[in-house]
Amino acid sequence: MTTSTGTDAGLVAAEDVLLFVNAAITATGQREFRSTAYEQQLSLDFLHEYVRVNYRRVYAAALALDINDHNAALIVRGLLEHAADASAEERRTEGRLIAARLAKLPPQRVYRLFRALRAARVNNRRTRAIMRDWLAARPDPAHDAVKYRSGLKTAARHVHLRFGGTGEPDETGDFLFRPGHRTSYRHGLLDAWRRAHYEQGAVEELPFTVAEGFAARRGMKREVFLERMAPRMTRLERLRTLGQRAAGDDARLPADVDLTVMPLTRLALYVLSLGFEARSAHRAELTRALRTAARRAAGPHAGGWGRVAAVLDDSYSSSGSGEKRRRPLAVALACHFLLEALAAPGAYTPLWTSGRTDPLLVRPWGPTPLGTRVLDALELGPDRLVIVSDGWDNAPPGLAGEVLRVWRTRLDPDRRTAVVHVNPVYDADGFDVRRLAPSVPTAGVRDAEDLPALVEIAGFAEGRTGAAALYAYLDRQVARFVSDDGAGAAS
């Protein structure tokens, strides 16, 4: 990835890259605490177009980073819609990146992307080849025909896909395009869908999301339906239903789900969905599960960060929005347990903005006195200070930035304490995550599990390593991503 690195233009380009990466990690186009969904979408659309036009190779390289699925799909669409703007070499690299990223995306997201490409009349040869390759790699077309019927139907029409082979019955094609043509299907799932229209027992043979619709039409009780469908639910579907089964203080932990295997941030969201009494009653189980997930996320970095202090934002704004309910607080809670695992044994100090000391009972409440908490943390003399906040320092406003400026310029110019700010909220007005101080690197964060990698990316924002190091890092990530043989199709 060649670009000017020894000039002001190179530094500006590096800043633009970091800005886009932060947005691609945190922004999903949904409503946030301080901005509407429309403002989020408008800001994100502008940023995507700006980076695609000015830094196309960087734009494509972002597919190799830990960006969220929403932005990954937007990048793929942008690259395919504007394929004529790329050179032959760029198209080859982009094709490999797109294929690798699509294999990691949830299939419903990919089918949604294919529908958008068809609606936008993107019908070039490369697009059709990418769609055909992805469809060919799906393990069971009949399963997709039942679970993602409209998506598969649209994609098949767009690429003129033929189902079945020589001498094989075209059951999937008949199911999609000639409903009612067959009185029965040899494939069990296709036939279960047919029978489910008049036979209640067949509903339980269908994928969970499809069976939900039939159950609702038949008036089945939700609790009974979930119990019967448990053996056929995927792990992620079980996790998604936990919140529905965990309302109130008298909630019981599910016996059919092993909390210790849940991803850290998703587990934190589940814990916060429980009432205070439920959290207290199951304190040992929940804490053990959170610490197990944190140690798994820390991996080889466990215990290697020395003395760590954390300022964790549990102010009212951490409640998020209707679309992202309590997500900022969940990220802070997950980071708390992850930082505990990353720090040397007994060398971790958490400081919540509310002053609470029990992480399991945190709730979004009160103002955001970041400055005071940052002062408390720096007085401990840690090797590393991590601030997890949306950056709205308001008690009093601007104190955290001034404390960090004085600390960096006068008290610790040699950077004995590494300071990093991770922000889970995209600021639509600023086209970036909100920063606390120019002297402190800020990285966007969506899942706490990505914290070690994000700290590395945030280090480029300090300007000490130079733009060349950032582009070399992106090149390494692209090479690793496209050569990852373990990347399979998402189920």
The 8 nearest C-alpha neighbors of each residue, nearest first, counted from 0:
[[1, 474, 470, 2, 56, 471, 57, 473],
 [0, 2, 3, 470, 4, 467, 56, 471],
 [1, 3, 4, 0, 9, 470, 467, 12],
 [4, 2, 9, 5, 6, 8, 1, 467],
 [3, 5, 9, 466, 467, 6, 2, 10],
 [6, 4, 3, 9, 7, 466, 10, 467],
 [7, 5, 9, 8, 4, 3, 10, 11],
 [6, 8, 10, 9, 11, 5, 4, 12],
 [9, 7, 11, 6, 10, 12, 3, 4],
 [8, 10, 4, 3, 12, 6, 7, 11],
 [11, 9, 13, 7, 12, 8, 466, 14],
 [10, 12, 14, 8, 13, 9, 7, 15],
 [11, 13, 15, 9, 10, 14, 8, 16],
 [12, 14, 16, 10, 15, 11, 466, 9],
 [15, 13, 11, 17, 16, 12, 18, 10],
 [16, 14, 18, 12, 13, 17, 19, 11],
 [15, 17, 13, 19, 14, 18, 20, 12],
 [18, 16, 20, 14, 19, 15, 21, 13],
 [17, 19, 15, 21, 16, 20, 431, 14],
 [18, 20, 22, 16, 17, 21, 23, 15],
 [19, 21, 23, 17, 22, 18, 24, 16],
 [22, 20, 443, 18, 24, 19, 23, 442],
 [21, 23, 19, 26, 25, 20, 24, 431],
 [24, 22, 20, 66, 70, 21, 25, 26],
 [23, 25, 66, 67, 21, 22, 443, 445],
 [24, 26, 445, 22, 425, 443, 23, 444],
 [27, 25, 425, 22, 28, 23, 24, 424],
 [26, 28, 29, 69, 25, 70, 67, 39],
 [29, 27, 40, 39, 36, 26, 30, 43],
 [30, 28, 36, 27, 31, 39, 322, 35],
 [31, 29, 36, 35, 34, 320, 322, 28],
 [30, 32, 34, 320, 33, 319, 35, 29],
 [31, 33, 319, 320, 34, 316, 30, 318],
 [34, 32, 31, 35, 30, 426, 316, 320],
 [35, 33, 31, 30, 32, 38, 36, 39],
 [34, 36, 30, 38, 37, 39, 31, 33],
 [35, 37, 30, 29, 39, 38, 28, 40],
 [36, 38, 40, 35, 39, 41, 28, 30],
 [39, 37, 41, 35, 36, 40, 42, 427],
 [38, 40, 28, 36, 427, 42, 37, 41],
 [41, 39, 28, 43, 37, 42, 38, 44],
 [42, 40, 38, 44, 43, 39, 37, 45],
 [41, 43, 39, 45, 427, 40, 44, 38],
 [42, 44, 46, 40, 45, 41, 39, 47],
 [45, 43, 47, 41, 46, 42, 40, 48],
 [46, 44, 48, 42, 43, 47, 49, 41],
 [45, 47, 43, 49, 44, 48, 50, 42],
 [48, 46, 44, 50, 45, 49, 51, 43],
 [47, 49, 51, 45, 46, 50, 52, 44],
 [50, 48, 46, 52, 47, 51, 45, 53],
 [49, 51, 54, 53, 47, 52, 48, 58],
 [52, 50, 55, 48, 58, 54, 49, 53],
 [51, 53, 49, 50, 55, 54, 48, 47],
 [52, 54, 50, 51, 55, 49, 48, 58],
 [55, 53, 50, 57, 51, 56, 52, 58],
 [54, 56, 51, 58, 57, 52, 53, 59],
 [55, 57, 59, 58, 54, 60, 89, 0],
 [56, 58, 60, 54, 59, 55, 61, 16],
 [59, 57, 55, 56, 61, 51, 60, 54],
 [58, 60, 56, 61, 57, 62, 93, 55],
 [61, 59, 57, 62, 58, 63, 477, 56],
 [60, 62, 64, 63, 59, 58, 57, 20],
 [63, 61, 60, 64, 59, 71, 100, 96],
 [62, 64, 61, 477, 480, 60, 476, 65],
 [65, 63, 61, 62, 66, 476, 60, 477],
 [66, 64, 67, 24, 63, 449, 62, 61],
 [65, 67, 24, 23, 64, 71, 68, 70],
 [66, 68, 24, 69, 70, 71, 23, 65],
 [67, 69, 71, 70, 72, 104, 66, 108],
 [70, 68, 72, 71, 67, 27, 73, 28],
 [69, 71, 73, 72, 23, 68, 67, 74],
 [70, 72, 68, 74, 73, 69, 62, 75],
 [71, 73, 75, 70, 69, 74, 68, 76],
 [74, 72, 70, 76, 71, 75, 77, 69],
 [73, 75, 77, 71, 76, 72, 70, 78],
 [76, 74, 72, 78, 77, 73, 79, 97],
 [77, 75, 73, 79, 74, 78, 80, 72],
 [76, 78, 74, 80, 75, 79, 73, 81],
 [79, 77, 75, 81, 76, 80, 82, 74],
 [78, 80, 82, 76, 81, 77, 75, 126],
 [79, 81, 77, 78, 82, 76, 121, 116],
 [82, 80, 78, 79, 83, 84, 77, 85],
 [81, 83, 79, 84, 85, 78, 80, 90],
 [82, 84, 81, 85, 86, 80, 79, 90],
 [85, 83, 82, 81, 86, 52, 78, 55],
 [86, 84, 83, 82, 89, 90, 87, 81],
 [85, 87, 89, 88, 90, 84, 83, 82],
 [86, 88, 90, 89, 91, 85, 92, 83],
 [89, 87, 91, 90, 86, 92, 85, 93],
 [88, 90, 86, 92, 91, 87, 85, 93],
 [89, 91, 93, 87, 88, 92, 94, 85],
 [90, 92, 94, 88, 89, 93, 87, 95],
 [93, 91, 89, 95, 94, 90, 96, 88],
 [92, 94, 90, 96, 95, 91, 97, 89],
 [93, 95, 97, 91, 92, 96, 90, 98],
 [94, 96, 98, 92, 93, 97, 99, 481],
 [97, 95, 93, 99, 94, 98, 481, 100],
 [96, 98, 100, 94, 99, 95, 93, 101],
 [97, 99, 95, 101, 100, 96, 94, 102],
 [100, 98, 96, 102, 97, 101, 481, 95],
 [99, 101, 97, 103, 102, 98, 96, 104],
 [100, 102, 104, 98, 103, 99, 97, 109],
 [103, 101, 488, 99, 100, 487, 104, 489],
 [102, 104, 100, 101, 489, 488, 486, 105],
 [103, 105, 101, 102, 489, 106, 100, 108],
 [106, 104, 108, 489, 107, 109, 103, 490],
 [107, 105, 109, 108, 110, 104, 489, 490],
 [108, 106, 110, 109, 105, 111, 147, 150],
 [109, 107, 111, 106, 105, 110, 112, 104],
 [110, 108, 112, 106, 111, 107, 113, 104],
 [109, 111, 150, 113, 107, 112, 108, 106],
 [112, 110, 108, 114, 109, 113, 107, 115],
 [113, 111, 109, 115, 110, 114, 108, 116],
 [112, 114, 110, 116, 115, 111, 154, 117],
 [115, 113, 117, 111, 112, 116, 118, 110],
 [114, 116, 118, 112, 113, 117, 119, 111],
 [117, 115, 113, 119, 121, 114, 118, 120],
 [116, 118, 120, 114, 119, 115, 121, 113],
 [119, 117, 115, 120, 116, 114, 121, 113],
 [118, 120, 116, 117, 121, 115, 80, 114],
 [121, 119, 117, 118, 122, 116, 115, 80],
 [122, 120, 116, 119, 117, 80, 123, 126],
 [121, 123, 120, 126, 127, 124, 117, 157],
 [122, 124, 126, 125, 121, 127, 79, 82],
 [123, 125, 127, 126, 128, 122, 129, 121],
 [124, 126, 128, 127, 123, 129, 79, 94],
 [127, 125, 129, 128, 123, 124, 130, 122],
 [126, 128, 130, 124, 125, 129, 158, 131],
 [127, 129, 125, 131, 126, 130, 132, 124],
 [130, 128, 126, 132, 127, 131, 125, 133],
 [129, 131, 127, 133, 128, 132, 134, 126],
 [130, 132, 128, 134, 133, 129, 135, 127],
 [133, 131, 135, 129, 134, 130, 128, 136],
 [132, 134, 136, 130, 135, 131, 129, 137],
 [135, 133, 131, 137, 136, 132, 130, 140],
 [134, 136, 132, 133, 137, 131, 138, 140],
 [135, 137, 133, 134, 138, 132, 488, 131],
 [138, 136, 134, 135, 139, 140, 133, 488],
 [137, 139, 136, 140, 135, 488, 490, 142],
 [140, 138, 142, 141, 137, 143, 144, 136],
 [141, 139, 143, 142, 144, 137, 138, 171],
 [142, 140, 144, 143, 139, 171, 145, 189],
 [141, 143, 145, 139, 144, 140, 146, 188],
 [144, 142, 146, 140, 147, 145, 141, 148],
 [145, 143, 148, 141, 142, 147, 146, 140],
 [144, 146, 142, 143, 148, 147, 141, 189],
 [145, 147, 143, 148, 144, 209, 142, 206],
 [148, 146, 143, 150, 144, 145, 149, 151],
 [147, 149, 144, 145, 151, 150, 146, 152],
 [150, 148, 152, 151, 147, 153, 144, 175],
 [151, 149, 110, 153, 147, 152, 148, 154],
 [150, 152, 154, 148, 153, 149, 155, 147],
 [151, 153, 149, 155, 150, 154, 148, 156],
 [154, 152, 150, 156, 151, 155, 149, 157],
 [153, 155, 157, 151, 156, 152, 113, 150],
 [156, 154, 160, 152, 157, 158, 153, 159],
 [155, 157, 159, 153, 154, 158, 152, 160],
 [156, 158, 154, 155, 159, 153, 117, 127],
 [157, 159, 160, 155, 127, 156, 154, 131],
 [160, 158, 156, 155, 157, 161, 154, 131],
 [161, 159, 155, 158, 162, 156, 131, 157],
 [160, 162, 159, 163, 172, 155, 164, 169],
 [163, 161, 172, 169, 171, 160, 164, 170],
 [162, 164, 169, 167, 168, 161, 165, 170],
 [163, 165, 167, 166, 162, 169, 168, 161],
 [166, 164, 167, 163, 168, 169, 162, 161],
 [165, 167, 164, 168, 163, 169, 162, 170],
 [168, 166, 164, 165, 163, 169, 170, 162],
 [169, 167, 170, 163, 166, 164, 165, 171],
 [168, 170, 163, 172, 171, 162, 173, 167],
 [169, 171, 173, 172, 168, 174, 184, 163],
 [172, 170, 174, 173, 169, 141, 175, 162],
 [171, 173, 175, 169, 174, 170, 162, 176],
 [172, 174, 177, 170, 176, 171, 175, 169],
 [173, 175, 171, 178, 172, 177, 176, 170],
 [176, 174, 172, 173, 177, 171, 152, 178],
 [175, 177, 173, 172, 174, 178, 152, 171],
 [178, 176, 173, 180, 174, 175, 179, 172],
 [179, 177, 174, 180, 176, 173, 175, 181],
 [178, 180, 181, 177, 182, 174, 173, 193],
 [179, 181, 178, 177, 173, 182, 174, 183],
 [182, 180, 183, 179, 184, 178, 173, 174],
 [181, 183, 180, 179, 184, 193, 190, 178],
 [184, 182, 181, 190, 185, 193, 189, 194],
 [185, 183, 190, 186, 189, 170, 181, 187],
 [184, 186, 187, 183, 190, 189, 170, 188],
 [185, 187, 184, 189, 188, 190, 141, 170],
 [186, 188, 190, 189, 191, 185, 184, 204],
 [189, 187, 191, 190, 186, 192, 205, 142],
 [188, 190, 192, 191, 186, 187, 184, 193],
 [189, 191, 184, 193, 187, 192, 188, 183],
 [192, 190, 188, 194, 201, 193, 189, 195],
 [193, 191, 195, 189, 190, 194, 188, 205],
 [192, 194, 190, 191, 195, 196, 189, 183],
 [195, 193, 191, 196, 192, 198, 197, 201],
 [194, 196, 201, 198, 192, 202, 197, 193],
 [197, 195, 194, 193, 198, 192, 213, 199],
 [196, 198, 195, 194, 199, 193, 201, 200],
 [199, 197, 195, 194, 200, 201, 196, 202],
 [200, 198, 201, 202, 195, 197, 203, 196],
 [199, 201, 202, 198, 203, 195, 204, 194],
 [202, 200, 195, 204, 191, 203, 199, 198],
 [203, 201, 195, 204, 200, 210, 199, 205],
 [202, 204, 201, 205, 200, 228, 210, 227],
 [205, 203, 201, 202, 191, 206, 188, 200],
 [204, 206, 203, 210, 202, 207, 209, 188],
 [207, 205, 209, 208, 210, 146, 231, 204],
 [206, 208, 210, 209, 232, 211, 205, 228],
 [209, 207, 211, 210, 206, 212, 146, 205],
 [210, 208, 211, 207, 206, 212, 146, 205],
 [209, 211, 207, 213, 212, 202, 208, 205],
 [212, 210, 214, 208, 209, 213, 207, 215],
 [211, 213, 215, 210, 214, 209, 216, 208],
 [212, 214, 216, 210, 215, 211, 217, 202],
 [215, 213, 211, 217, 219, 212, 216, 210],
 [214, 216, 218, 212, 217, 213, 211, 219],
 [215, 217, 213, 214, 218, 212, 219, 211],
 [216, 218, 214, 215, 219, 213, 199, 212],
 [219, 217, 215, 216, 214, 220, 213, 221],
 [220, 218, 214, 217, 215, 221, 224, 223],
 [221, 219, 223, 222, 224, 218, 214, 215],
 [220, 222, 224, 223, 225, 219, 214, 215],
 [223, 221, 225, 224, 220, 226, 244, 219],
 [224, 222, 226, 220, 221, 225, 227, 219],
 [223, 225, 221, 227, 222, 226, 228, 220],
 [226, 224, 228, 222, 227, 223, 229, 221],
 [225, 227, 223, 229, 224, 228, 222, 230],
 [228, 226, 224, 225, 229, 223, 203, 230],
 [227, 229, 225, 231, 226, 230, 224, 203],
 [228, 230, 232, 226, 231, 227, 225, 237],
 [229, 231, 228, 232, 227, 233, 226, 255],
 [232, 230, 228, 229, 233, 206, 207, 204],
 [233, 231, 229, 236, 230, 207, 237, 228],
 [234, 232, 236, 235, 237, 231, 207, 230],
 [233, 235, 237, 236, 238, 232, 256, 239],
 [236, 234, 238, 237, 233, 239, 232, 240],
 [237, 235, 239, 233, 238, 234, 232, 240],
 [238, 236, 234, 240, 235, 239, 232, 233],
 [237, 239, 235, 241, 236, 240, 234, 242],
 [240, 238, 236, 237, 241, 235, 242, 243],
 [239, 241, 243, 237, 238, 242, 236, 244],
 [242, 240, 244, 238, 243, 239, 245, 237],
 [241, 243, 245, 244, 240, 269, 272, 239],
 [244, 242, 240, 241, 245, 246, 239, 272],
 [243, 245, 241, 242, 246, 240, 250, 253],
 [246, 244, 242, 250, 243, 273, 241, 247],
 [247, 245, 244, 250, 273, 243, 272, 242],
 [248, 246, 274, 249, 250, 273, 245, 277],
 [247, 249, 274, 277, 276, 250, 275, 273],
 [250, 248, 247, 277, 251, 276, 274, 246],
 [251, 249, 245, 248, 247, 277, 246, 252],
 [252, 250, 253, 249, 245, 277, 244, 281],
 [251, 253, 254, 250, 245, 281, 256, 241],
 [254, 252, 255, 256, 251, 241, 244, 257],
 [253, 255, 256, 252, 257, 251, 258, 241],
 [254, 256, 253, 257, 229, 237, 252, 230],
 [257, 255, 254, 253, 258, 237, 238, 234],
 [258, 256, 259, 260, 255, 261, 254, 253],
 [259, 257, 261, 260, 288, 256, 266, 285],
 [258, 260, 288, 257, 261, 291, 292, 289],
 [261, 259, 258, 257, 262, 292, 288, 291],
 [260, 262, 258, 259, 266, 263, 265, 292],
 [263, 261, 265, 264, 266, 292, 260, 448],
 [262, 264, 266, 292, 265, 333, 293, 267],
 [265, 263, 267, 266, 333, 446, 262, 447],
 [266, 264, 268, 267, 262, 263, 269, 261],
 [265, 267, 269, 263, 264, 268, 261, 262],
 [266, 268, 264, 270, 329, 269, 265, 333],
 [269, 267, 265, 271, 329, 266, 270, 264],
 [268, 270, 266, 272, 267, 271, 242, 265],
 [271, 269, 267, 272, 268, 273, 266, 278],
 [270, 272, 268, 273, 269, 267, 329, 274],
 [273, 271, 269, 270, 242, 268, 274, 245],
 [274, 272, 271, 270, 245, 277, 246, 278],
 [273, 275, 248, 247, 277, 276, 278, 272],
 [274, 276, 278, 277, 248, 279, 360, 273],
 [277, 275, 248, 279, 278, 274, 280, 249],
 [276, 278, 248, 280, 274, 279, 275, 249],
 [277, 279, 275, 281, 276, 280, 282, 273],
 [280, 278, 282, 276, 277, 281, 275, 360],
 [279, 281, 277, 278, 282, 276, 283, 275],
 [282, 280, 278, 279, 284, 283, 285, 277],
 [281, 283, 279, 285, 278, 284, 280, 286],
 [282, 284, 286, 285, 281, 287, 280, 279],
 [285, 283, 287, 281, 286, 282, 288, 258],
 [284, 286, 288, 282, 287, 283, 281, 289],
 [287, 285, 289, 283, 288, 284, 282, 290],
 [288, 286, 284, 290, 285, 289, 283, 291],
 [287, 289, 259, 291, 285, 286, 290, 258],
 [290, 288, 286, 292, 291, 287, 293, 285],
 [289, 291, 293, 287, 292, 288, 286, 336],
 [290, 292, 288, 294, 293, 289, 259, 287],
 [293, 291, 295, 263, 289, 290, 294, 288],
 [294, 292, 337, 290, 296, 295, 291, 336],
 [295, 293, 297, 291, 296, 292, 340, 290],
 [294, 296, 292, 293, 298, 297, 291, 290],
 [295, 297, 293, 448, 294, 298, 292, 337],
 [298, 296, 294, 301, 300, 295, 293, 341],
 [297, 299, 295, 300, 296, 301, 294, 293],
 [298, 300, 301, 297, 303, 302, 296, 295],
 [301, 299, 303, 297, 298, 341, 302, 304],
 [302, 300, 341, 297, 303, 340, 299, 298],
 [301, 303, 343, 341, 342, 304, 340, 300],
 [302, 304, 300, 301, 305, 341, 343, 342],
 [305, 303, 342, 341, 302, 343, 306, 307],
 [304, 306, 343, 342, 303, 382, 307, 346],
 [307, 305, 346, 381, 382, 342, 347, 343],
 [306, 308, 347, 383, 381, 342, 384, 382],
 [309, 307, 348, 384, 347, 349, 376, 381],
 [308, 310, 385, 349, 384, 386, 350, 311],
 [309, 311, 386, 350, 351, 387, 349, 372],
 [310, 312, 351, 387, 331, 350, 309, 352],
 [311, 313, 388, 352, 314, 351, 387, 310],
 [314, 312, 363, 317, 328, 352, 353, 362],
 [315, 313, 364, 363, 365, 366, 367, 316],
 [314, 316, 364, 363, 365, 317, 318, 366],
 [315, 317, 318, 314, 319, 32, 363, 313],
 [318, 316, 327, 328, 319, 315, 363, 314],
 [317, 319, 325, 316, 363, 315, 324, 328],
 [320, 318, 32, 325, 324, 317, 323, 31],
 [321, 319, 323, 324, 32, 31, 322, 30],
 [320, 322, 324, 323, 319, 30, 31, 32],
 [321, 323, 320, 324, 30, 29, 31, 319],
 [324, 322, 320, 326, 319, 321, 325, 31],
 [323, 325, 320, 319, 321, 326, 322, 318],
 [326, 324, 318, 319, 328, 327, 329, 317],
 [325, 327, 329, 328, 324, 323, 319, 330],
 [328, 326, 317, 330, 329, 325, 423, 319],
 [329, 327, 317, 331, 325, 326, 330, 313],
 [328, 330, 326, 332, 267, 268, 331, 327],
 [331, 329, 333, 327, 328, 332, 447, 334],
 [332, 330, 334, 328, 329, 333, 311, 387],
 [333, 331, 329, 335, 334, 330, 328, 267],
 [332, 334, 330, 335, 264, 336, 331, 267],
 [335, 333, 337, 331, 447, 332, 336, 338],
 [336, 334, 332, 338, 333, 337, 331, 339],
 [335, 337, 339, 333, 334, 338, 293, 290],
 [336, 338, 293, 334, 340, 339, 335, 333],
 [339, 337, 341, 340, 335, 336, 334, 342],
 [338, 340, 336, 337, 342, 341, 347, 335],
 [339, 341, 337, 338, 301, 342, 294, 302],
 [342, 340, 301, 302, 338, 339, 304, 303],
 [343, 341, 302, 304, 305, 339, 340, 307],
 [342, 344, 302, 305, 346, 303, 306, 345],
 [345, 343, 346, 342, 302, 347, 340, 339],
 [344, 346, 347, 343, 342, 339, 306, 348],
 [347, 345, 306, 343, 344, 342, 307, 348],
 [346, 348, 307, 339, 308, 342, 345, 306],
 [347, 349, 308, 309, 307, 350, 346, 376],
 [350, 348, 309, 308, 310, 351, 347, 335],
 [349, 351, 310, 309, 311, 352, 372, 348],
 [352, 350, 311, 354, 353, 310, 312, 355],
 [351, 353, 312, 354, 368, 313, 311, 367],
 [354, 352, 351, 355, 313, 314, 365, 364],
 [353, 355, 351, 352, 356, 350, 372, 313],
 [356, 354, 353, 357, 351, 361, 358, 352],
 [355, 357, 358, 354, 351, 350, 349, 361],
 [358, 356, 359, 360, 355, 361, 351, 354],
 [359, 357, 361, 360, 356, 332, 355, 335],
 [358, 360, 357, 361, 278, 282, 286, 270],
 [361, 359, 358, 357, 275, 362, 278, 279],
 [360, 362, 358, 359, 357, 313, 363, 355],
 [363, 361, 364, 313, 360, 328, 271, 314],
 [364, 362, 315, 314, 313, 318, 317, 316],
 [363, 365, 315, 314, 362, 313, 366, 353],
 [364, 366, 314, 315, 367, 353, 363, 313],
 [367, 365, 314, 368, 394, 315, 393, 364],
 [366, 368, 314, 392, 393, 369, 394, 352],
 [369, 367, 394, 370, 371, 352, 392, 366],
 [368, 370, 372, 371, 399, 367, 392, 373],
 [399, 371, 369, 398, 373, 372, 368, 374],
 [372, 370, 374, 373, 369, 368, 375, 399],
 [371, 373, 375, 369, 374, 370, 376, 310],
 [372, 374, 376, 370, 375, 371, 369, 377],
 [375, 373, 371, 377, 372, 376, 378, 370],
 [376, 374, 372, 378, 373, 377, 371, 379],
 [375, 377, 373, 374, 378, 379, 308, 372],
 [378, 376, 379, 374, 380, 375, 373, 381],
 [377, 379, 375, 380, 376, 374, 381, 373],
 [378, 380, 377, 376, 381, 375, 308, 348],
 [379, 381, 377, 378, 382, 416, 376, 306],
 [382, 380, 306, 383, 307, 379, 308, 416],
 [381, 383, 416, 306, 307, 305, 417, 415],
 [384, 382, 417, 307, 381, 416, 418, 308],
 [383, 385, 418, 308, 309, 307, 417, 419],
 [386, 384, 309, 419, 420, 418, 310, 308],
 [385, 387, 420, 310, 309, 421, 311, 388],
 [388, 386, 311, 421, 422, 331, 420, 312],
 [389, 387, 312, 390, 422, 386, 311, 421],
 [388, 390, 422, 424, 391, 423, 433, 387],
 [391, 389, 388, 433, 392, 434, 435, 422],
 [392, 390, 389, 393, 367, 433, 388, 396],
 [391, 393, 396, 367, 369, 390, 397, 368],
 [394, 392, 396, 395, 367, 391, 368, 366],
 [395, 393, 368, 396, 367, 392, 366, 369],
 [394, 396, 393, 398, 397, 368, 392, 370],
 [397, 395, 393, 392, 394, 398, 391, 399],
 [396, 398, 400, 399, 392, 401, 395, 393],
 [397, 399, 370, 401, 400, 396, 395, 402],
 [370, 400, 398, 402, 401, 369, 397, 403],
 [401, 399, 436, 435, 403, 397, 398, 402],
 [400, 402, 404, 398, 403, 399, 405, 397],
 [403, 401, 399, 405, 400, 404, 406, 398],
 [402, 404, 406, 400, 401, 405, 407, 399],
 [405, 403, 401, 407, 406, 402, 408, 400],
 [406, 404, 408, 402, 409, 407, 403, 401],
 [405, 407, 410, 403, 404, 411, 409, 408],
 [406, 408, 411, 412, 404, 405, 409, 403],
 [409, 407, 412, 405, 406, 404, 410, 411],
 [410, 408, 405, 406, 407, 411, 412, 404],
 [409, 411, 406, 407, 412, 408, 405, 413],
 [410, 412, 407, 413, 414, 406, 409, 415],
 [413, 411, 408, 407, 414, 409, 410, 406],
 [414, 412, 411, 415, 407, 416, 410, 408],
 [415, 413, 416, 412, 411, 417, 407, 418],
 [414, 416, 413, 417, 411, 382, 412, 383],
 [417, 415, 382, 414, 383, 381, 418, 384],
 [416, 418, 383, 414, 384, 382, 415, 419],
 [419, 417, 384, 383, 385, 416, 439, 420],
 [420, 418, 385, 440, 439, 441, 386, 384],
 [419, 421, 386, 441, 385, 387, 440, 442],
 [422, 420, 442, 387, 441, 443, 444, 386],
 [421, 423, 443, 389, 388, 444, 424, 387],
 [424, 422, 444, 445, 443, 327, 25, 389],
 [425, 423, 389, 422, 25, 432, 426, 327],
 [426, 424, 432, 26, 25, 431, 427, 22],
 [427, 425, 432, 429, 431, 428, 433, 430],
 [426, 428, 430, 39, 42, 429, 425, 38],
 [429, 427, 426, 430, 42, 38, 431, 39],
 [428, 430, 431, 426, 427, 433, 432, 42],
 [431, 429, 427, 428, 426, 42, 46, 432],
 [432, 430, 429, 426, 22, 18, 425, 433],
 [431, 433, 425, 426, 443, 424, 422, 434],
 [432, 434, 390, 426, 431, 389, 435, 425],
 [435, 433, 390, 436, 441, 432, 437, 420],
 [434, 436, 400, 390, 399, 433, 437, 439],
 [435, 437, 400, 438, 439, 434, 404, 403],
 [438, 436, 439, 435, 440, 434, 404, 400],
 [437, 439, 436, 404, 440, 461, 407, 403],
 [438, 440, 436, 437, 419, 418, 441, 420],
 [441, 439, 457, 460, 419, 461, 420, 458],
 [442, 440, 420, 421, 457, 419, 434, 439],
 [443, 441, 421, 457, 21, 422, 453, 444],
 [442, 444, 21, 422, 421, 25, 423, 24],
 [445, 443, 423, 422, 25, 446, 421, 24],
 [444, 446, 25, 423, 24, 447, 443, 330],
 [447, 445, 448, 264, 449, 444, 330, 450],
 [446, 448, 334, 449, 450, 330, 333, 264],
 [449, 447, 446, 296, 450, 263, 264, 297],
 [448, 450, 447, 452, 451, 446, 453, 444],
 [449, 451, 453, 447, 452, 448, 454, 444],
 [452, 450, 454, 453, 449, 455, 448, 297],
 [453, 451, 455, 454, 450, 449, 456, 65],
 [454, 452, 456, 450, 455, 451, 457, 449],
 [453, 455, 457, 451, 456, 452, 450, 458],
 [454, 456, 452, 453, 458, 457, 451, 459],
 [457, 455, 453, 458, 454, 459, 452, 442],
 [458, 456, 454, 442, 440, 459, 460, 455],
 [459, 457, 455, 460, 456, 461, 454, 440],
 [458, 460, 457, 461, 456, 462, 464, 469],
 [459, 461, 458, 462, 457, 440, 14, 17],
 [462, 460, 459, 463, 458, 440, 438, 439],
 [461, 463, 460, 465, 464, 459, 466, 458],
 [462, 464, 461, 465, 459, 460, 458, 466],
 [465, 463, 462, 468, 459, 466, 461, 467],
 [466, 464, 467, 462, 463, 468, 469, 459],
 [465, 467, 469, 4, 468, 13, 10, 9],
 [468, 466, 470, 4, 469, 465, 471, 464],
 [469, 467, 471, 466, 470, 465, 464, 472],
 [468, 470, 472, 466, 471, 467, 459, 473],
 [469, 471, 473, 472, 467, 468, 474, 466],
 [470, 472, 468, 474, 473, 469, 467, 475],
 [471, 473, 469, 475, 470, 474, 468, 476],
 [474, 472, 470, 476, 475, 471, 477, 469],
 [475, 473, 471, 477, 472, 476, 478, 470],
 [476, 474, 472, 478, 473, 477, 479, 471],
 [475, 477, 473, 479, 474, 478, 63, 480],
 [478, 476, 480, 474, 63, 479, 475, 60],
 [479, 477, 475, 476, 480, 481, 474, 482],
 [480, 478, 476, 482, 477, 481, 483, 475],
 [479, 481, 477, 483, 482, 478, 63, 476],
 [480, 482, 483, 478, 479, 96, 99, 95],
 [483, 481, 479, 480, 484, 478, 477, 99],
 [484, 482, 480, 485, 481, 486, 479, 99],
 [485, 483, 486, 482, 487, 481, 480, 99],
 [484, 486, 483, 487, 482, 488, 480, 99],
 [487, 485, 484, 483, 102, 103, 99, 488],
 [488, 486, 102, 485, 489, 103, 484, 99],
 [487, 489, 102, 103, 490, 137, 486, 136],
 [488, 490, 105, 103, 102, 104, 106, 487],
 [489, 488, 106, 105, 137, 138, 487, 104]]
